[in-house]
């Protein structure tokens, strides 16, 4: 394909009525403009302009070419306008990966506001507790809650807050079996864990010591709904995020076990590719999560 810039220069010369004004507009010297026009006429094998000392005038074929060039430039400008609109206006589709608990407990509290504010943004949620390869699966944003922060150098990480975990049991279970006085006593009780690993160790800390206890929960499940239900039915002591059981603690349906000991906190964070080049739909959802999640976490864990 020939250099389309020559057609653009030709249109500028016609539009401004000569080389001097085009030189002022573009900074391209008149001699170079003249050479570019001559190259275009040579490539097309036609005379586009009649020139004399005082003015330029389109030839008959030049008039037709100028009309086509104007249409071409208009279409090109439309492309830039569309891209600019997409980049400035939050429209389109994004893909977001979220853990099951976040999708079921936190997002329902804030997502309706986002939907009302940005009705032209479509969101596909991948709801899973498994790690999702963002780049491989074309995910725009991944919400993660883990003890350790992600440190993938190809992605951007934004920390939004912490999630607390507690050991809870029903009053009936504790009345029947007693309460552990120390983490070392946990081996004497039925345990329910939200971690699915076979060999588990729970870490505890207080003002005086840190210790790790090997445990063997008889129920291991990533379903916090299942664990909470079993704990409420007096089937054991459950390891559950405070986000899930706060209201049950306040209503005394569940009791915190070993309240003077702290368990490791989860890091609530989001992972995403660089914002450079991202569309507004992705940017506004990122900003929305950054604004809404921290106060939500704080409110849902205040006892």
Secondary structure as GFF3:
##gff-version 3
##sequence-region A 1 303
A	DSSP	alpha_helix	5	16	.	.	.	ID=ss1
A	DSSP	alpha_helix	19	26	.	.	.	ID=ss2
A	DSSP	alpha_helix	30	44	.	.	.	ID=ss3
A	DSSP	beta_strand	49	51	.	.	.	ID=ss4
A	DSSP	beta_strand	56	58	.	.	.	ID=ss5
A	DSSP	alpha_helix	60	88	.	.	.	ID=ss6
A	DSSP	beta_strand	92	98	.	.	.	ID=ss7
A	DSSP	alpha_helix	100	101	.	.	.	ID=ss8
A	DSSP	pi_helix	102	106	.	.	.	ID=ss9
A	DSSP	alpha_helix	107	117	.	.	.	ID=ss10
A	DSSP	beta_strand	121	127	.	.	.	ID=ss11
A	DSSP	beta_strand	141	146	.	.	.	ID=ss12
A	DSSP	beta_strand	156	163	.	.	.	ID=ss13
A	DSSP	beta_strand	165	169	.	.	.	ID=ss14
A	DSSP	alpha_helix	171	177	.	.	.	ID=ss15
A	DSSP	three_ten_helix	183	188	.	.	.	ID=ss16
A	DSSP	beta_strand	191	193	.	.	.	ID=ss17
A	DSSP	beta_strand	200	205	.	.	.	ID=ss18
A	DSSP	beta_strand	210	215	.	.	.	ID=ss19
A	DSSP	beta_strand	219	220	.	.	.	ID=ss20
A	DSSP	alpha_helix	224	232	.	.	.	ID=ss21
A	DSSP	beta_strand	237	241	.	.	.	ID=ss22
A	DSSP	alpha_helix	242	250	.	.	.	ID=ss23
A	DSSP	beta_strand	255	257	.	.	.	ID=ss24
A	DSSP	beta_strand	262	263	.	.	.	ID=ss25
A	DSSP	beta_strand	266	272	.	.	.	ID=ss26
A	DSSP	alpha_helix	280	300	.	.	.	ID=ss27
###
